[in-house]
């Protein structure tokens, strides 16, 4: 099976940046543990 790459760009509503960041951190580890997951990365813009 060919690998599948998914890129998502999320922008928090003003005042909810920390809430979004914490939610993404919470799901990152379980997502990495999913069968077949080879890589799961979070990136944050230095400008936003």
Residue frames as a rotation matrix with the C-alpha (Angstrom) as fourth column:
UNK 1
0.581 0.814 0.000 0.00
0.814 -0.581 0.000 0.00
0.000 0.000 -1.000 0.00
UNK 2
-0.180 -0.602 0.778 1.24
0.547 -0.719 -0.430 3.47
0.818 0.348 0.458 -0.87
UNK 3
-0.629 -0.071 -0.774 1.74
0.744 -0.343 -0.574 5.90
-0.225 -0.937 0.268 2.02
UNK 4
0.348 0.763 0.545 -0.85
0.736 -0.583 0.346 8.62
0.581 0.280 -0.764 2.55
UNK 5
-0.756 -0.593 -0.277 0.28
0.649 -0.623 -0.437 12.08
0.087 -0.510 0.856 3.61
UNK 6
0.398 0.904 0.156 -2.14
0.808 -0.426 0.407 14.52
0.434 -0.036 -0.900 5.19
UNK 7
-0.820 -0.573 -0.015 -1.43
0.526 -0.742 -0.415 18.17
0.227 -0.348 0.910 5.91
UNK 8
0.345 0.937 -0.058 -3.87
0.869 -0.296 0.396 20.27
0.354 -0.187 -0.917 7.89
UNK 9
-0.772 -0.490 0.406 -3.65
0.318 -0.850 -0.420 23.99
0.551 -0.195 0.812 8.58
UNK 10
0.218 0.831 -0.512 -5.60
0.918 0.004 0.397 25.16
0.332 -0.556 -0.762 11.61
UNK 11
-0.667 -0.355 0.654 -6.07
0.131 -0.921 -0.367 28.73
0.733 -0.159 0.661 12.80
UNK 12
-0.432 0.476 -0.766 -7.44
0.901 0.185 -0.393 29.36
-0.045 -0.860 -0.509 16.27
UNK 13
0.511 0.627 0.588 -9.96
0.518 -0.770 0.372 32.09
0.686 0.114 -0.718 16.85
UNK 14
-0.261 -0.633 0.729 -8.46
-0.199 -0.704 -0.682 35.04
0.945 -0.323 0.058 18.67
UNK 15
-0.043 0.158 0.986 -8.09
-0.979 -0.203 -0.010 34.24
0.199 -0.966 0.163 22.35
UNK 16
0.828 0.413 0.380 -8.28
-0.480 0.871 0.100 30.46
-0.290 -0.265 0.920 21.81
UNK 17
0.337 -0.775 -0.534 -4.70
-0.712 0.161 -0.683 29.85
0.615 0.611 -0.498 20.68
UNK 18
-0.600 -0.600 0.530 -3.65
-0.799 0.406 -0.444 28.07
0.051 -0.690 -0.722 23.87
UNK 19
0.133 0.758 0.638 -6.82
-0.625 0.564 -0.540 25.98
-0.770 -0.327 0.549 23.92
UNK 20
0.863 0.143 -0.485 -6.18
-0.496 0.424 -0.758 24.73
0.098 0.894 0.436 20.37
UNK 21
-0.061 -0.983 -0.173 -2.52
-0.778 0.156 -0.609 24.05
0.625 0.097 -0.774 21.15
UNK 22
-0.536 -0.112 0.837 -3.42
-0.765 0.484 -0.425 21.97
-0.358 -0.868 -0.345 24.21
UNK 23
0.535 0.799 0.275 -6.09
-0.536 0.573 -0.619 20.03
-0.652 0.184 0.735 22.31
UNK 24
0.694 -0.337 -0.636 -3.63
-0.557 0.308 -0.771 19.16
0.456 0.890 0.026 19.55
UNK 25
-0.430 -0.875 0.225 -1.01
-0.814 0.268 -0.516 18.04
0.391 -0.404 -0.827 22.07
UNK 26
-0.155 0.472 0.868 -3.62
-0.754 0.511 -0.413 15.84
-0.638 -0.719 0.276 23.74
UNK 27
0.816 0.562 0.138 -4.42
-0.327 0.645 -0.691 13.93
-0.477 0.518 0.710 20.53
UNK 28
0.335 -0.754 -0.565 -0.86
-0.904 -0.088 -0.417 13.77
0.265 0.651 -0.711 19.18
UNK 29
-0.580 -0.648 0.494 0.36
-0.777 0.622 -0.096 10.86
-0.245 -0.439 -0.864 21.32
UNK 30
0.004 0.626 0.780 -2.69
-0.136 0.773 -0.619 8.60
-0.991 -0.104 0.088 20.81
UNK 31
0.837 0.285 -0.468 -2.54
-0.464 -0.084 -0.882 9.35
-0.291 0.955 0.062 17.08
UNK 32
-0.033 -0.942 -0.335 1.11
-0.977 0.101 -0.190 8.31
0.213 0.321 -0.923 16.96
UNK 33
-0.606 -0.181 0.774 0.15
-0.538 0.810 -0.232 5.03
-0.586 -0.557 -0.589 18.67
UNK 34
0.510 0.854 -0.103 -2.42
-0.621 0.283 -0.731 4.16
-0.595 0.437 0.674 15.98
UNK 35
0.117 -0.412 0.904 -1.59
0.426 0.843 0.329 1.08
-0.897 0.346 0.274 13.92
UNK 36
0.343 -0.049 0.938 0.04
0.939 0.030 -0.342 2.14
-0.012 0.998 0.057 10.68
UNK 37
0.999 -0.032 0.040 0.94
-0.033 -0.999 0.014 5.65
0.039 -0.016 -0.999 11.81
UNK 38
0.376 -0.926 0.028 4.55
0.865 0.340 -0.370 6.21
0.333 0.163 0.929 10.86
UNK 39
-0.775 -0.631 -0.044 4.82
0.611 -0.729 -0.308 9.87
0.162 -0.265 0.950 11.72
UNK 40
0.478 0.875 0.074 2.70
0.796 -0.467 0.386 12.60
0.372 -0.125 -0.920 13.31
UNK 41
-0.618 -0.774 -0.140 4.12
0.778 -0.575 -0.254 16.09
0.116 -0.266 0.957 13.59
UNK 42
0.659 0.712 -0.245 2.80
0.737 -0.676 0.017 19.35
-0.154 -0.191 -0.969 14.95
UNK 43
-0.536 -0.776 0.331 4.21
0.814 -0.580 -0.041 22.67
0.224 0.248 0.943 13.76
UNK 44
0.480 0.652 -0.587 3.41
0.744 -0.657 -0.123 26.19
-0.466 -0.378 -0.800 14.87
UNK 45
0.454 -0.251 0.855 3.96
0.616 -0.605 -0.504 29.31
0.644 0.756 -0.120 12.81
UNK 46
-0.429 -0.670 -0.605 6.50
0.898 -0.386 -0.209 31.73
-0.093 -0.634 0.768 14.23
UNK 47
-0.925 0.073 0.373 4.38
0.074 -0.928 0.364 34.54
0.373 0.365 0.853 12.79
UNK 48
-0.060 0.989 0.136 0.93
-0.353 -0.148 0.924 33.57
0.934 0.008 0.358 14.08
